[in-house]
Amino acid sequence: MLESLDLAIFIRHVGDVFRLTADETTTVEARLIEATPSSAASASLPPNGRRAPFSLVFEGPGSPVLPQRIYRLEHPELGALDVFLVPIGHDAGGMRYEAVFN
């Protein structure tokens, strides 16, 4: 399913909360705070038929800080997605995580 998702889909969900499952006992809420193209390319499909690369930034609680790895993200409209997240730093709202789609 991830192959069919593109930037335009996620832009509609900026501000939404996703449930992030870290393990059997740890589930946190992470808000999608950014959905941006990875370069100056538009969100449309490039000529080769592949989607244009983009990145997502989520903000979760300040603790626990989760290590980089694949996490299950659940959203009421998008369903369950397994996404590789990388912690990119704290800000005033909590810990930020990035997912890059090529």
N, C-alpha and C positions, 0 to 999 in steps of 0.2 A: 504494500500500500504506500510506503514512503516514496516510491518512484513516481507516483501520480500526484504527489503534493508539490506545490510550487509557492513562490513568494506571495502571490495574490491571495491564496487561501489563508496564509498566516496573517497577512496584513489585516484581514477582517477580524482577527482574534487578538490583536494587540490589546492588552488590558485584561484579558480573560485569565482565569486561574486554571491551572492544570494540576492534577494530583500526580505527584512524583513518588514512585515506589522505590525505595532504596534497598529494602530487604523484607523479610517476613514480618518484622516488627516495626519498621520505620517507614512511614508515609508522611510526606510534607507537601504543602501547597507551594507552587511556584507560579508567579504571574509572568506572562509574556510581556516584556517591556519594550522590545525592539524587534522588528523584522525588516532587514535591509538587504539590498543586493550586495554581493561580494565585490563588485566593481562598478564602473559607470554603466554597465550593461543594464538594459531594461529587464523587467520581470517577464517579458514574453519569451517564447521558445527561440533559441538561436537557430541559425540556418541548418545545423546538423541534426535538428530534431530533439536534442536534449534540452532539459530545462536549464535556465540560467542559474548559476550558483548564487546562493544567498545564505545569510546567517540569521539566527534567532538568539536573542538574549532573554533569559529568564531570571527573575529575582525571587529567591527563596529566603527562608529565615537565616539569621546570622549564625545559628548553631542548630544542628550539627553542620559542619562543612563537609560536603560529600566529595569523595575523590573522583577524578575523571574515569568514566566508564559508561557502559550502556545502561540506561534506566528506562523503565516503563513509565510513559506519560499518558495520563488519561484525561480526556476532554469530553464534555457532554455531546458535542456535535461531531468532533473528529474521531472519537473512539480512542482505542489504545494504540500507542505508537512506541516502538522501541527506538530510542534516540541516544547517540553518544554525546554526553555533556562534559564540558571542561569547566572547572571553576576558574573565573577570571578576576575575582577580587570582591572585596566588600565595598559597599557604599552606605549611605545613610539608611537605606531601607532593608539591608540584609546582604546576603551573599549572592553574587551574580554568576550565572552559568551560561556558556555559549554552545550552540549546536551549529555546525557548518554543513550545508548541503551542496554537493557538487553535481 
